[in-house]
Amino acid sequence: MKINLQEKINQDVPTLVEFINSNCEPCAMIEPTLQKVNKTIGKRINIFVVNVQDVPEIVDKFSIDSVPMLALFHGGDILWKTSTILSKQEIIDKVLDSI
């Protein structure tokens, strides 16, 4: 299945993207945190997970130097990105401060 990330991040709704690798333990550990974020502010943002192994061309396009990486997009623009593992509240605060 072809992932159309550009379509997702060009939406008027802010989109939080988690870039992962299927062999990455920290990537798997952040999934429950993102589910909690989704329950809390999921009506205000989209959350989308992209496995960089499935679409390797995005690594250069979005300067992904490590995974997991979270990036917040709005209208096609990147508002912030981080490779730091954040708590649920830290993610929510960063998102809400940015939109």
SEKOL-56119 format. One record per atom (N, C-alpha, C): residue number from 1; residue in one letter; atom name; x negated, y negated, z. Coordinates in nm, 3 decimals, padded with zeros to 5 digits. Each point is the difference from the previous one (the first is absolute). Layout:
N
bafi i: NUM&aa: a&at: CA&X: X&Y: Y&Z: Z
...
***
This chain:
99
bafi i: 1&aa: m&at: N&X: -00.084&Y: 00.118&Z: 00.000
bafi i: 1&aa: m&at: CA&X: 00.084&Y: -00.118&Z: 00.000
bafi i: 1&aa: m&at: C&X: -00.088&Y: -00.124&Z: 00.000
bafi i: 2&aa: k&at: N&X: 00.025&Y: -00.090&Z: -00.089
bafi i: 2&aa: k&at: CA&X: -00.077&Y: -00.123&Z: -00.011
bafi i: 2&aa: k&at: C&X: 00.050&Y: -00.101&Z: 00.103
bafi i: 3&aa: i&at: N&X: -00.089&Y: -00.049&Z: 00.081
bafi i: 3&aa: i&at: CA&X: 00.036&Y: -00.098&Z: 00.101
bafi i: 3&aa: i&at: C&X: -00.013&Y: -00.139&Z: -00.061
bafi i: 4&aa: n&at: N&X: 00.107&Y: -00.078&Z: 00.007
bafi i: 4&aa: n&at: CA&X: -00.006&Y: -00.135&Z: -00.051
bafi i: 4&aa: n&at: C&X: -00.015&Y: -00.096&Z: 00.118
bafi i: 5&aa: l&at: N&X: -00.122&Y: -00.006&Z: 00.052
bafi i: 5&aa: l&at: CA&X: -00.028&Y: -00.085&Z: 00.115
bafi i: 5&aa: l&at: C&X: 00.026&Y: -00.146&Z: -00.033
bafi i: 6&aa: q&at: N&X: -00.038&Y: -00.042&Z: -00.120
bafi i: 6&aa: q&at: CA&X: 00.019&Y: -00.140&Z: -00.038
bafi i: 6&aa: q&at: C&X: 00.147&Y: -00.041&Z: 00.010
bafi i: 7&aa: e&at: N&X: 00.088&Y: 00.089&Z: -00.040
bafi i: 7&aa: e&at: CA&X: 00.143&Y: -00.029&Z: 00.010
bafi i: 7&aa: e&at: C&X: 00.042&Y: -00.016&Z: 00.146
bafi i: 8&aa: k&at: N&X: -00.052&Y: 00.084&Z: 00.086
bafi i: 8&aa: k&at: CA&X: 00.033&Y: -00.006&Z: 00.143
bafi i: 8&aa: k&at: C&X: -00.048&Y: -00.130&Z: 00.063
bafi i: 9&aa: i&at: N&X: -00.125&Y: -00.040&Z: -00.032
bafi i: 9&aa: i&at: CA&X: -00.056&Y: -00.118&Z: 00.067
bafi i: 9&aa: i&at: C&X: 00.044&Y: -00.132&Z: -00.062
bafi i: 10&aa: n&at: N&X: 00.061&Y: 00.004&Z: -00.117
bafi i: 10&aa: n&at: CA&X: 00.049&Y: -00.123&Z: -00.063
bafi i: 10&aa: n&at: C&X: 00.140&Y: -00.037&Z: 00.046
bafi i: 11&aa: q&at: N&X: 00.061&Y: 00.080&Z: 00.083
bafi i: 11&aa: q&at: CA&X: 00.136&Y: -00.027&Z: 00.047
bafi i: 11&aa: q&at: C&X: 00.002&Y: -00.124&Z: 00.089
bafi i: 12&aa: d&at: N&X: 00.119&Y: -00.057&Z: 00.016
bafi i: 12&aa: d&at: CA&X: 00.017&Y: -00.115&Z: 00.088
bafi i: 12&aa: d&at: C&X: -00.007&Y: 00.040&Z: 00.148
bafi i: 13&aa: v&at: N&X: 00.021&Y: 00.128&Z: 00.027
bafi i: 13&aa: v&at: CA&X: -00.008&Y: 00.050&Z: 00.137
bafi i: 13&aa: v&at: C&X: -00.147&Y: 00.033&Z: 00.030
bafi i: 14&aa: p&at: N&X: -00.053&Y: -00.046&Z: 00.113
bafi i: 14&aa: p&at: CA&X: -00.139&Y: 00.036&Z: 00.034
bafi i: 14&aa: p&at: C&X: -00.015&Y: 00.152&Z: 00.005
bafi i: 15&aa: t&at: N&X: -00.115&Y: 00.048&Z: -00.046
bafi i: 15&aa: t&at: CA&X: -00.027&Y: 00.143&Z: -00.005
bafi i: 15&aa: t&at: C&X: -00.130&Y: 00.030&Z: 00.072
bafi i: 16&aa: l&at: N&X: 00.009&Y: 00.085&Z: 00.101
bafi i: 16&aa: l&at: CA&X: -00.117&Y: 00.046&Z: 00.073
bafi i: 16&aa: l&at: C&X: -00.042&Y: 00.132&Z: -00.061
bafi i: 17&aa: v&at: N&X: -00.121&Y: 00.004&Z: -00.051
bafi i: 17&aa: v&at: CA&X: -00.051&Y: 00.119&Z: -00.067
bafi i: 17&aa: v&at: C&X: -00.111&Y: 00.061&Z: 00.086
bafi i: 18&aa: e&at: N&X: 00.011&Y: 00.130&Z: 00.022
bafi i: 18&aa: e&at: CA&X: -00.107&Y: 00.073&Z: 00.066
bafi i: 18&aa: e&at: C&X: -00.071&Y: 00.080&Z: -00.108
bafi i: 19&aa: f&at: N&X: -00.126&Y: -00.030&Z: -00.022
bafi i: 19&aa: f&at: CA&X: -00.082&Y: 00.076&Z: -00.094
bafi i: 19&aa: f&at: C&X: -00.066&Y: 00.111&Z: 00.079
bafi i: 20&aa: i&at: N&X: 00.019&Y: 00.124&Z: -00.046
bafi i: 20&aa: i&at: CA&X: -00.051&Y: 00.116&Z: 00.072
bafi i: 20&aa: i&at: C&X: -00.076&Y: 00.094&Z: -00.093
bafi i: 21&aa: n&at: N&X: -00.058&Y: 00.100&Z: 00.061
bafi i: 21&aa: n&at: CA&X: -00.063&Y: 00.112&Z: -00.069
bafi i: 21&aa: n&at: C&X: 00.053&Y: 00.124&Z: 00.071
bafi i: 22&aa: s&at: N&X: 00.039&Y: 00.100&Z: -00.073
bafi i: 22&aa: s&at: CA&X: 00.063&Y: 00.117&Z: 00.063
bafi i: 22&aa: s&at: C&X: -00.093&Y: 00.075&Z: 00.095
bafi i: 23&aa: n&at: N&X: -00.131&Y: -00.022&Z: -00.009
bafi i: 23&aa: n&at: CA&X: -00.096&Y: 00.067&Z: 00.088
bafi i: 23&aa: n&at: C&X: -00.040&Y: -00.085&Z: 00.120
bafi i: 24&aa: c&at: N&X: 00.072&Y: -00.106&Z: 00.026
bafi i: 24&aa: c&at: CA&X: -00.039&Y: -00.098&Z: 00.101
bafi i: 24&aa: c&at: C&X: 00.084&Y: 00.018&Z: 00.127
bafi i: 25&aa: e&at: N&X: -00.067&Y: 00.039&Z: 00.110
bafi i: 25&aa: e&at: CA&X: 00.071&Y: 00.018&Z: 00.126
bafi i: 25&aa: e&at: C&X: 00.058&Y: -00.130&Z: 00.054
bafi i: 26&aa: p&at: N&X: -00.074&Y: -00.112&Z: 00.002
bafi i: 26&aa: p&at: CA&X: 00.059&Y: -00.125&Z: 00.047
bafi i: 26&aa: p&at: C&X: 00.123&Y: -00.041&Z: -00.083
bafi i: 27&aa: c&at: N&X: 00.000&Y: 00.034&Z: -00.128
bafi i: 27&aa: c&at: CA&X: 00.116&Y: -00.032&Z: -00.085
bafi i: 27&aa: c&at: C&X: 00.124&Y: 00.072&Z: 00.052
bafi i: 28&aa: a&at: N&X: -00.017&Y: 00.125&Z: 00.036
bafi i: 28&aa: a&at: CA&X: 00.113&Y: 00.079&Z: 00.052
bafi i: 28&aa: a&at: C&X: 00.043&Y: -00.051&Z: 00.137
bafi i: 29&aa: m&at: N&X: -00.095&Y: -00.049&Z: 00.078
bafi i: 29&aa: m&at: CA&X: 00.032&Y: -00.048&Z: 00.135
bafi i: 29&aa: m&at: C&X: 00.081&Y: -00.129&Z: -00.003
bafi i: 30&aa: i&at: N&X: -00.015&Y: -00.082&Z: -00.103
bafi i: 30&aa: i&at: CA&X: 00.073&Y: -00.126&Z: -00.006
bafi i: 30&aa: i&at: C&X: 00.144&Y: 00.017&Z: -00.047
bafi i: 31&aa: e&at: N&X: 00.032&Y: 00.113&Z: -00.060
bafi i: 31&aa: e&at: CA&X: 00.134&Y: 00.023&Z: -00.053
bafi i: 31&aa: e&at: C&X: 00.110&Y: -00.018&Z: 00.105
bafi i: 32&aa: p&at: N&X: -00.013&Y: 00.059&Z: 00.121
bafi i: 32&aa: p&at: CA&X: 00.105&Y: -00.022&Z: 00.101
bafi i: 32&aa: p&at: C&X: 00.014&Y: -00.148&Z: 00.039
bafi i: 33&aa: t&at: N&X: -00.110&Y: -00.072&Z: -00.001
bafi i: 33&aa: t&at: CA&X: 00.005&Y: -00.143&Z: 00.031
bafi i: 33&aa: t&at: C&X: 00.079&Y: -00.074&Z: -00.106
bafi i: 34&aa: l&at: N&X: -00.024&Y: 00.032&Z: -00.127
bafi i: 34&aa: l&at: CA&X: 00.075&Y: -00.066&Z: -00.108
bafi i: 34&aa: l&at: C&X: 00.148&Y: 00.036&Z: 00.006
bafi i: 35&aa: q&at: N&X: 00.032&Y: 00.121&Z: 00.042
bafi i: 35&aa: q&at: CA&X: 00.141&Y: 00.036&Z: 00.015
bafi i: 35&aa: q&at: C&X: 00.067&Y: -00.085&Z: 00.107
bafi i: 36&aa: k&at: N&X: -00.072&Y: -00.028&Z: 00.108
bafi i: 36&aa: k&at: CA&X: 00.053&Y: -00.086&Z: 00.106
bafi i: 36&aa: k&at: C&X: 00.014&Y: -00.144&Z: -00.049
bafi i: 37&aa: v&at: N&X: -00.097&Y: -00.046&Z: -00.077
bafi i: 37&aa: v&at: CA&X: 00.008&Y: -00.134&Z: -00.059
bafi i: 37&aa: v&at: C&X: 00.123&Y: -00.008&Z: -00.090
bafi i: 38&aa: n&at: N&X: 00.020&Y: 00.103&Z: -00.080
bafi i: 38&aa: n&at: CA&X: 00.115&Y: 00.004&Z: -00.091
bafi i: 38&aa: n&at: C&X: 00.132&Y: -00.007&Z: 00.077
bafi i: 39&aa: k&at: N&X: 00.008&Y: 00.071&Z: 00.113
bafi i: 39&aa: k&at: CA&X: 00.123&Y: -00.004&Z: 00.081
bafi i: 39&aa: k&at: C&X: 00.025&Y: -00.139&Z: 00.057
bafi i: 40&aa: t&at: N&X: -00.109&Y: -00.072&Z: 00.029
bafi i: 40&aa: t&at: CA&X: 00.013&Y: -00.131&Z: 00.064
bafi i: 40&aa: t&at: C&X: 00.026&Y: -00.113&Z: -00.100
bafi i: 41&aa: i&at: N&X: -00.077&Y: -00.003&Z: -00.111
bafi i: 41&aa: i&at: CA&X: 00.015&Y: -00.113&Z: -00.094
bafi i: 41&aa: i&at: C&X: 00.023&Y: 00.046&Z: -00.144
bafi i: 42&aa: g&at: N&X: 00.039&Y: 00.125&Z: -00.016
bafi i: 42&aa: g&at: CA&X: 00.017&Y: 00.057&Z: -00.133
bafi i: 42&aa: g&at: C&X: 00.106&Y: -00.067&Z: -00.085
bafi i: 43&aa: k&at: N&X: 00.092&Y: -00.074&Z: 00.061
bafi i: 43&aa: k&at: CA&X: 00.100&Y: -00.072&Z: -00.078
bafi i: 43&aa: k&at: C&X: -00.057&Y: -00.129&Z: -00.060
bafi i: 44&aa: r&at: N&X: -00.114&Y: -00.043&Z: 00.051
bafi i: 44&aa: r&at: CA&X: -00.061&Y: -00.126&Z: -00.048
bafi i: 44&aa: r&at: C&X: -00.114&Y: 00.022&Z: -00.099
bafi i: 45&aa: i&at: N&X: -00.055&Y: 00.122&Z: -00.002
bafi i: 45&aa: i&at: CA&X: -00.112&Y: 00.031&Z: -00.089
bafi i: 45&aa: i&at: C&X: 00.018&Y: 00.139&Z: -00.060
bafi i: 46&aa: n&at: N&X: -00.074&Y: 00.025&Z: -00.107
bafi i: 46&aa: n&at: CA&X: -00.013&Y: 00.136&Z: -00.053
bafi i: 46&aa: n&at: C&X: -00.132&Y: 00.056&Z: 00.049
bafi i: 47&aa: i&at: N&X: -00.002&Y: 00.128&Z: 00.027
bafi i: 47&aa: i&at: CA&X: -00.124&Y: 00.068&Z: 00.038
bafi i: 47&aa: i&at: C&X: -00.022&Y: 00.110&Z: -00.102
bafi i: 48&aa: f&at: N&X: -00.122&Y: 00.005&Z: -00.052
bafi i: 48&aa: f&at: CA&X: -00.031&Y: 00.089&Z: -00.110
bafi i: 48&aa: f&at: C&X: -00.138&Y: 00.060&Z: 00.024
bafi i: 49&aa: v&at: N&X: -00.015&Y: 00.129&Z: -00.021
bafi i: 49&aa: v&at: CA&X: -00.127&Y: 00.070&Z: 00.019
bafi i: 49&aa: v&at: C&X: -00.053&Y: 00.042&Z: -00.136
bafi i: 50&aa: v&at: N&X: -00.128&Y: -00.028&Z: -00.025
bafi i: 50&aa: v&at: CA&X: -00.064&Y: 00.035&Z: -00.126
bafi i: 50&aa: v&at: C&X: -00.124&Y: 00.083&Z: 00.029
bafi i: 51&aa: n&at: N&X: -00.005&Y: 00.120&Z: -00.057
bafi i: 51&aa: n&at: CA&X: -00.118&Y: 00.084&Z: 00.011
bafi i: 51&aa: n&at: C&X: -00.097&Y: -00.042&Z: -00.111
bafi i: 52&aa: v&at: N&X: -00.115&Y: -00.051&Z: 00.038
bafi i: 52&aa: v&at: CA&X: -00.096&Y: -00.051&Z: -00.099
bafi i: 52&aa: v&at: C&X: -00.054&Y: 00.110&Z: -00.090
bafi i: 53&aa: q&at: N&X: 00.014&Y: 00.126&Z: 00.041
bafi i: 53&aa: q&at: CA&X: -00.042&Y: 00.110&Z: -00.087
bafi i: 53&aa: q&at: C&X: 00.095&Y: 00.015&Z: -00.118
bafi i: 54&aa: d&at: N&X: 00.126&Y: -00.039&Z: 00.019
bafi i: 54&aa: d&at: CA&X: 00.099&Y: 00.010&Z: -00.107
bafi i: 54&aa: d&at: C&X: -00.014&Y: -00.112&Z: -00.103
bafi i: 55&aa: v&at: N&X: -00.046&Y: -00.115&Z: 00.043
bafi i: 55&aa: v&at: CA&X: -00.016&Y: -00.115&Z: -00.090
bafi i: 55&aa: v&at: C&X: -00.134&Y: -00.068&Z: 00.028
bafi i: 56&aa: p&at: N&X: -00.110&Y: 00.065&Z: -00.040
bafi i: 56&aa: p&at: CA&X: -00.133&Y: -00.050&Z: 00.035
bafi i: 56&aa: p&at: C&X: -00.032&Y: -00.139&Z: -00.055
bafi i: 57&aa: e&at: N&X: 00.069&Y: -00.044&Z: -00.105
bafi i: 57&aa: e&at: CA&X: -00.028&Y: -00.131&Z: -00.057
bafi i: 57&aa: e&at: C&X: 00.035&Y: -00.115&Z: 00.095
bafi i: 58&aa: i&at: N&X: 00.083&Y: 00.026&Z: 00.100
bafi i: 58&aa: i&at: CA&X: 00.036&Y: -00.109&Z: 00.092
bafi i: 58&aa: i&at: C&X: -00.110&Y: -00.029&Z: 00.101
bafi i: 59&aa: v&at: N&X: -00.094&Y: 00.091&Z: 00.017
bafi i: 59&aa: v&at: CA&X: -00.110&Y: -00.021&Z: 00.094
bafi i: 59&aa: v&at: C&X: -00.075&Y: -00.128&Z: -00.035
bafi i: 60&aa: d&at: N&X: -00.037&Y: -00.015&Z: -00.126
bafi i: 60&aa: d&at: CA&X: -00.070&Y: -00.122&Z: -00.043
bafi i: 60&aa: d&at: C&X: 00.095&Y: -00.119&Z: -00.006
bafi i: 61&aa: k&at: N&X: 00.120&Y: 00.023&Z: -00.050
bafi i: 61&aa: k&at: CA&X: 00.095&Y: -00.109&Z: -00.018
bafi i: 61&aa: k&at: C&X: 00.029&Y: -00.073&Z: 00.131
bafi i: 62&aa: f&at: N&X: 00.013&Y: 00.074&Z: 00.109
bafi i: 62&aa: f&at: CA&X: 00.032&Y: -00.060&Z: 00.128
bafi i: 62&aa: f&at: C&X: -00.117&Y: 00.002&Z: 00.099
bafi i: 63&aa: s&at: N&X: -00.120&Y: 00.026&Z: -00.049
bafi i: 63&aa: s&at: CA&X: -00.122&Y: 00.000&Z: 00.082
bafi i: 63&aa: s&at: C&X: 00.016&Y: 00.086&Z: 00.125
bafi i: 64&aa: i&at: N&X: 00.041&Y: 00.122&Z: -00.021
bafi i: 64&aa: i&at: CA&X: 00.019&Y: 00.093&Z: 00.112
bafi i: 64&aa: i&at: C&X: -00.135&Y: 00.065&Z: 00.028
bafi i: 65&aa: d&at: N&X: -00.060&Y: -00.039&Z: 00.112
bafi i: 65&aa: d&at: CA&X: -00.132&Y: 00.053&Z: 00.032
bafi i: 65&aa: d&at: C&X: 00.004&Y: 00.112&Z: 00.103
bafi i: 66&aa: s&at: N&X: 00.116&Y: 00.017&Z: 00.064
bafi i: 66&aa: s&at: CA&X: 00.016&Y: 00.111&Z: 00.094
bafi i: 66&aa: s&at: C&X: 00.150&Y: 00.025&Z: 00.019
bafi i: 67&aa: v&at: N&X: 00.031&Y: 00.119&Z: 00.047
bafi i: 67&aa: v&at: CA&X: 00.139&Y: 00.034&Z: 00.031
bafi i: 67&aa: v&at: C&X: 00.005&Y: 00.051&Z: 00.143
bafi i: 68&aa: p&at: N&X: 00.109&Y: -00.019&Z: 00.070
bafi i: 68&aa: p&at: CA&X: 00.120&Y: -00.065&Z: -00.049
bafi i: 68&aa: p&at: C&X: -00.019&Y: -00.151&Z: -00.009
bafi i: 69&aa: m&at: N&X: 00.068&Y: -00.058&Z: -00.093
bafi i: 69&aa: m&at: CA&X: 00.002&Y: -00.145&Z: -00.013
bafi i: 69&aa: m&at: C&X: 00.145&Y: -00.045&Z: -00.010
bafi i: 70&aa: l&at: N&X: 00.035&Y: -00.097&Z: 00.080
bafi i: 70&aa: l&at: CA&X: 00.131&Y: -00.062&Z: -00.008
bafi i: 70&aa: l&at: C&X: -00.013&Y: -00.131&Z: -00.074
bafi i: 71&aa: a&at: N&X: 00.096&Y: -00.028&Z: -00.087
bafi i: 71&aa: a&at: CA&X: 00.002&Y: -00.127&Z: -00.073
bafi i: 71&aa: a&at: C&X: 00.144&Y: -00.047&Z: -00.010
bafi i: 72&aa: l&at: N&X: 00.019&Y: -00.128&Z: 00.026
bafi i: 72&aa: l&at: CA&X: 00.133&Y: -00.060&Z: -00.011
bafi i: 72&aa: l&at: C&X: 00.005&Y: -00.084&Z: -00.126
bafi i: 73&aa: f&at: N&X: 00.096&Y: 00.030&Z: -00.086
bafi i: 73&aa: f&at: CA&X: 00.019&Y: -00.071&Z: -00.126
bafi i: 73&aa: f&at: C&X: 00.134&Y: -00.072&Z: 00.003
bafi i: 74&aa: h&at: N&X: 00.005&Y: -00.112&Z: -00.070
bafi i: 74&aa: h&at: CA&X: 00.127&Y: -00.071&Z: -00.018
bafi i: 74&aa: h&at: C&X: -00.005&Y: -00.073&Z: -00.133
bafi i: 75&aa: g&at: N&X: 00.093&Y: 00.033&Z: -00.087
bafi i: 75&aa: g&at: CA&X: 00.004&Y: -00.062&Z: -00.131
bafi i: 75&aa: g&at: C&X: -00.125&Y: 00.024&Z: -00.083
bafi i: 76&aa: g&at: N&X: -00.064&Y: 00.115&Z: 00.022
bafi i: 76&aa: g&at: CA&X: -00.120&Y: 00.035&Z: -00.075
bafi i: 76&aa: g&at: C&X: -00.130&Y: -00.048&Z: 00.062
bafi i: 77&aa: d&at: N&X: 00.011&Y: -00.087&Z: 00.100
bafi i: 77&aa: d&at: CA&X: -00.120&Y: -00.052&Z: 00.067
bafi i: 77&aa: d&at: C&X: -00.030&Y: 00.082&Z: 00.125
bafi i: 78&aa: i&at: N&X: -00.128&Y: 00.019&Z: 00.027
bafi i: 78&aa: i&at: CA&X: -00.039&Y: 00.069&Z: 00.122
bafi i: 78&aa: i&at: C&X: -00.010&Y: -00.105&Z: 00.111
bafi i: 79&aa: l&at: N&X: 00.075&Y: 00.021&Z: 00.107
bafi i: 79&aa: l&at: CA&X: 00.000&Y: -00.094&Z: 00.112
bafi i: 79&aa: l&at: C&X: -00.109&Y: 00.033&Z: 00.100
bafi i: 80&aa: w&at: N&X: -00.026&Y: 00.127&Z: 00.022
bafi i: 80&aa: w&at: CA&X: -00.110&Y: 00.047&Z: 00.085
bafi i: 80&aa: w&at: C&X: -00.021&Y: 00.148&Z: -00.022
bafi i: 81&aa: k&at: N&X: -00.117&Y: 00.044&Z: 00.040
bafi i: 81&aa: k&at: CA&X: -00.030&Y: 00.143&Z: -00.002
bafi i: 81&aa: k&at: C&X: -00.100&Y: 00.029&Z: 00.109
bafi i: 82&aa: t&at: N&X: 00.005&Y: 00.124&Z: 00.049
bafi i: 82&aa: t&at: CA&X: -00.091&Y: 00.040&Z: 00.106
bafi i: 82&aa: t&at: C&X: -00.024&Y: 00.150&Z: -00.004
bafi i: 83&aa: s&at: N&X: -00.118&Y: 00.039&Z: 00.038
bafi i: 83&aa: s&at: CA&X: -00.033&Y: 00.142&Z: 00.017
bafi i: 83&aa: s&at: C&X: -00.004&Y: 00.037&Z: 00.148
bafi i: 84&aa: t&at: N&X: 00.032&Y: -00.096&Z: 00.083
bafi i: 84&aa: t&at: CA&X: 00.003&Y: 00.023&Z: 00.144
bafi i: 84&aa: t&at: C&X: 00.128&Y: 00.074&Z: 00.036
bafi i: 85&aa: i&at: N&X: -00.010&Y: 00.099&Z: 00.086
bafi i: 85&aa: i&at: CA&X: 00.118&Y: 00.070&Z: 00.048
bafi i: 85&aa: i&at: C&X: 00.070&Y: -00.092&Z: 00.100
bafi i: 86&aa: l&at: N&X: 00.123&Y: -00.036&Z: -00.033
bafi i: 86&aa: l&at: CA&X: 00.076&Y: -00.093&Z: 00.083
bafi i: 86&aa: l&at: C&X: 00.114&Y: 00.073&Z: 00.070
bafi i: 87&aa: s&at: N&X: 00.041&Y: -00.055&Z: 00.113
bafi i: 87&aa: s&at: CA&X: 00.116&Y: 00.054&Z: 00.070
bafi i: 87&aa: s&at: C&X: 00.128&Y: -00.045&Z: -00.071
bafi i: 88&aa: k&at: N&X: 00.110&Y: 00.060&Z: 00.038
bafi i: 88&aa: k&at: CA&X: 00.130&Y: -00.039&Z: -00.056
bafi i: 88&aa: k&at: C&X: 00.021&Y: -00.150&Z: 00.016
bafi i: 89&aa: q&at: N&X: -00.020&Y: -00.051&Z: 00.121
bafi i: 89&aa: q&at: CA&X: 00.027&Y: -00.142&Z: 00.025
bafi i: 89&aa: q&at: C&X: -00.097&Y: -00.090&Z: -00.076
bafi i: 90&aa: e&at: N&X: -00.125&Y: 00.041&Z: -00.013
bafi i: 90&aa: e&at: CA&X: -00.096&Y: -00.079&Z: -00.077
bafi i: 90&aa: e&at: C&X: 00.042&Y: -00.010&Z: -00.147
bafi i: 91&aa: i&at: N&X: 00.046&Y: 00.112&Z: -00.055
bafi i: 91&aa: i&at: CA&X: 00.047&Y: -00.001&Z: -00.140
bafi i: 91&aa: i&at: C&X: 00.121&Y: -00.091&Z: -00.014
bafi i: 92&aa: i&at: N&X: 00.096&Y: 00.015&Z: 00.090
bafi i: 92&aa: i&at: CA&X: 00.121&Y: -00.083&Z: -00.005
bafi i: 92&aa: i&at: C&X: -00.036&Y: -00.147&Z: 00.011
bafi i: 93&aa: d&at: N&X: -00.086&Y: -00.033&Z: 00.093
bafi i: 93&aa: d&at: CA&X: -00.039&Y: -00.141&Z: 00.020
bafi i: 93&aa: d&at: C&X: -00.067&Y: -00.055&Z: -00.125
bafi i: 94&aa: k&at: N&X: -00.093&Y: 00.076&Z: -00.059
bafi i: 94&aa: k&at: CA&X: -00.070&Y: -00.047&Z: -00.122
bafi i: 94&aa: k&at: C&X: 00.097&Y: -00.019&Z: -00.116
bafi i: 95&aa: v&at: N&X: 00.093&Y: 00.094&Z: -00.013
bafi i: 95&aa: v&at: CA&X: 00.098&Y: -00.010&Z: -00.109
bafi i: 95&aa: v&at: C&X: 00.088&Y: -00.122&Z: 00.020
bafi i: 96&aa: l&at: N&X: 00.059&Y: -00.012&Z: 00.119
bafi i: 96&aa: l&at: CA&X: 00.092&Y: -00.110&Z: 00.024
bafi i: 96&aa: l&at: C&X: -00.068&Y: -00.136&Z: -00.004
bafi i: 97&aa: d&at: N&X: -00.125&Y: -00.007&Z: 00.043
bafi i: 97&aa: d&at: CA&X: -00.076&Y: -00.126&Z: -00.009
bafi i: 97&aa: d&at: C&X: -00.029&Y: -00.039&Z: -00.144
bafi i: 98&aa: s&at: N&X: 00.001&Y: 00.099&Z: -00.091
bafi i: 98&aa: s&at: CA&X: -00.039&Y: -00.023&Z: -00.140
bafi i: 98&aa: s&at: C&X: 00.117&Y: -00.029&Z: -00.092
bafi i: 99&aa: i&at: N&X: 00.120&Y: 00.033&Z: 00.043
bafi i: 99&aa: i&at: CA&X: 00.115&Y: -00.019&Z: -00.092
bafi i: 99&aa: i&at: C&X: 00.088&Y: -00.116&Z: 00.042
***
